[in-house]
């Protein structure tokens, strides 16, 4: 049963309830897809959607397909009541929080979206199957919510690039829009996983954003990589230490590493573990030489 909340945000759980909530609404529709545990970064996406569309739908679904066997699916925070209250504050119209059986009515899907070469590097290499699961659920939620616009955060830069490519390659009738990363005053990128960090781990996590800002202040690919790597090496000596998975300077269209002769837009991206928590971050830049 759908639930009306005091702030006029409607909480629905099934496809039928979603269709009923959408019935009679006129104008453009925007969707913001989340796995819950909302924070200011998500609210920034919702506010951007609110400015562009007559109806804003927020999906809250922890997708089992994009978690590997040793990842934190069961540990991932589930805070639906608090999430709905935040959606009310950001003036979302509908929160769609389906059960697994509503998203995957035939059980684990036999047919999935394949991310191709861009999905095999960086996050794809460290999290096999992650991008296939992500693209599959995004495609499903786009079909269920039928938006004109879909908003995603630029913190997950590789994810955003793959979603844009999927929309292009599959002729999806939706405009994919990115919103810049939201950071704490000290530079740490907002993430639902930050709540798992102890105070000491959070202090060490700052080496991620420090490395990125050090890198993008340089001019050539070699200088950018060298400056960022130097800060990561300092973080590896911190207590507790950060444990980097990768540092990459890539073409934002393909996520292939750029060479020294490259000029144009790029993304400096990294991932590292701090304690038991794995964090990713990136900064866009333009290499002028």
ABEGO torsion letter per residue (X at the ends): XBBBBAAGBBBBABAAAAAAAABGBBEBBBBBBBAEGBBAAAAAAAAAAAAABABBBBBBBBBAAABBAABAAAABBBBAAAAAAAAAAAGBABBBBBBAAAABAAEBBABBBBAEAAAABEAAAABBGAAAAAAAAAAAAAAAAGBABBBBBAABAAAAAAAAAAAAAAGBBBBBBBBBBBBBAAGBBBBAAAAABBAAAAAAAAAAAAAAAAAAABABAAAAAAAAAAAAAAAAABOBBBBBABBBBBBAAAGBBBBAABBEBBBBBBBBBBEABBBBBBBBBBBAX
